[in-house]
Amino acid sequence: AYRYCHLDLTSRNVLLSDNFVPKICDFGLTIKLSGDGPGSSKRPLGRSPSYWRAPELGQPCHLGADGYGAKSDVFSYGMILWEVFHAGQFPWQGDLQPDERIGRGERPPIDDRLTTLDWRTVIEACWQINPDARPHASDIVLWMDRNKQVLTNLSTL
């Protein structure tokens, strides 16, 4: 079975349909993974944006020694959620080396006035430095399906 790793999952690569259904685009850096393990290629990531890049992808823009996997995209998803709840702000606005901060385990502060505890928990789970500690994307989808009231209560923030 093959799985894919987008490697460029950013807010600018998520489009909304007429019905506000998110659609992922720009698959230029996407790679095919076999099984659940990390990839092993050292293919350059090119201009992969460092604000969204998982810590295991390393710096400078080459795949880290630990490789990459589908959970690299889960980290990026957590950064997109942070942006959504912080009105499209960039984390660490103006910092030209955010991936160094991410590599040290730093994460942008989550404003409790803008984010519910449920979403904060999801974001923080996505941001785990160890990819094995992050949830699978399918687990996040199941959580959202079981917690639909969390989705509908966003208008109260």
VOGU-3710 file (C-alpha; in Angstrom, 3 decimals, decimal comma):
1> ayrychldlt> 0,000/0,000/0,000  1,241/3,497/-0,820  0,725/6,685/1,118  1,672/10,209/0,148  3,403/13,031/1,951  2,522/16,482/0,606  5,585/18,230/2,119  4,171/21,658/1,211  0,992/21,723/3,257  0,480/25,424/3,934
11> srnvllsdnf> -2,520/27,713/4,166  -1,868/29,031/0,669  -2,216/25,460/-0,641  -5,662/24,956/0,865  -8,459/26,327/-1,304  -12,138/26,567/-0,386  -14,901/25,364/-2,695  -18,171/27,261/-3,208  -19,521/25,333/-0,201  -16,440/26,144/1,924
21> vpkicdfglt> -15,041/22,614/1,650  -11,234/22,743/1,900  -9,327/21,327/-1,078  -5,581/20,714/-0,967  -3,613/21,825/-4,034  -0,023/22,177/-5,322  1,371/18,668/-5,210  4,773/19,651/-6,638  6,767/18,406/-3,629  4,548/15,401/-2,875
31> iklsgdgpgs> 6,325/12,084/-2,503  5,009/8,537/-2,355  5,681/6,610/0,849  5,573/2,855/1,150  4,128/1,493/4,377  3,950/3,573/7,558  7,685/4,172/7,989  9,619/7,330/7,200  11,016/8,052/3,778  14,703/7,781/3,105
41> skrplgrsps> 15,344/10,100/0,169  17,570/13,116/0,673  15,858/14,943/-2,198  16,006/18,726/-1,596  12,734/20,291/-0,506  13,355/23,390/-2,544  11,330/26,296/-1,221  9,312/24,405/1,361  8,082/27,129/3,734  9,806/26,929/7,078
51> ywrapelgqp> 6,831/28,270/9,080  4,952/25,057/8,341  7,869/22,605/8,025  7,961/19,743/10,518  11,102/19,623/12,691  12,214/16,272/11,253  12,608/17,892/7,837  15,433/19,975/9,202  17,378/22,930/7,905  18,656/23,801/5,388
61> chlgadgyga> 15,782/22,608/3,212  16,897/18,970/3,028  15,189/15,989/4,519  16,450/15,356/8,021  18,328/12,279/9,149  15,139/10,821/10,583  13,397/11,138/7,247  9,803/12,102/6,784  6,396/10,539/6,715  2,712/11,319/6,684
71> ksdvfsygmi> 3,004/12,782/10,173  5,222/15,539/8,761  2,048/16,824/7,112  0,189/16,521/10,445  2,664/18,991/11,962  1,962/21,387/9,074  -1,778/20,950/9,617  -1,320/22,094/13,218  0,358/25,259/11,949  -2,543/25,873/9,552
81> lwevfhagqf> -5,005/25,476/12,443  -2,977/28,015/14,437  -3,262/30,454/11,514  -7,017/29,913/11,239  -7,541/30,702/14,918  -5,188/33,697/14,779  -6,815/35,446/11,791  -4,182/34,463/9,241  -1,190/35,804/11,175  2,231/34,295/10,503
91> pwqgdlqpde> 3,774/32,722/13,574  6,754/34,742/14,807  6,011/37,543/12,342  9,216/38,855/10,789  11,458/36,039/12,062  13,525/34,829/9,119  14,570/31,558/10,823  11,393/30,004/12,251  12,549/26,447/11,532  15,382/26,895/14,055
101> rigrgerppi> 12,767/27,741/16,677  10,636/24,775/15,637  13,692/22,499/15,798  14,319/23,652/19,387  10,756/22,702/20,289  9,368/26,242/20,354  5,850/26,782/19,075  3,891/29,986/18,499  1,787/30,985/21,496  -1,863/29,960/21,320
111> ddrlttldwr> -4,225/32,753/22,352  -6,877/31,189/24,605  -9,276/34,010/23,723  -9,229/32,839/20,090  -9,009/29,061/20,481  -11,168/26,601/22,394  -9,520/24,056/24,675  -10,544/21,264/22,278  -8,769/22,868/19,332  -5,770/23,802/21,464
121> tvieacwqin> -5,415/20,112/22,331  -5,505/19,121/18,640  -2,977/21,813/17,657  -0,570/20,832/20,437  -0,879/17,130/19,524  -0,002/17,975/15,904  3,048/19,941/17,079  4,769/17,134/18,976  8,489/17,128/18,148  8,486/13,331/17,858
131> pdarphasdi> 6,438/12,364/14,775  5,392/9,101/16,452  3,667/11,132/19,191  1,525/13,027/16,656  -1,925/11,737/15,774  -2,587/10,163/12,402  -4,578/12,405/10,049  -7,355/9,813/10,134  -7,519/10,152/13,948  -8,012/13,911/13,608
141> vlwmdrnkqv> -10,831/13,344/11,099  -12,505/10,843/13,474  -12,160/13,311/16,369  -13,808/16,067/14,295  -16,588/13,694/13,254  -17,272/12,707/16,888  -17,065/16,310/18,092  -19,185/18,144/15,546  -20,438/20,532/18,222  -16,857/21,826/18,515
151> ltnlstl> -16,974/22,717/14,818  -20,350/24,428/15,045  -19,354/26,368/18,180  -16,522/28,178/16,377  -18,823/31,090/15,639  -18,919/31,887/19,371  -15,193/32,675/19,525
//
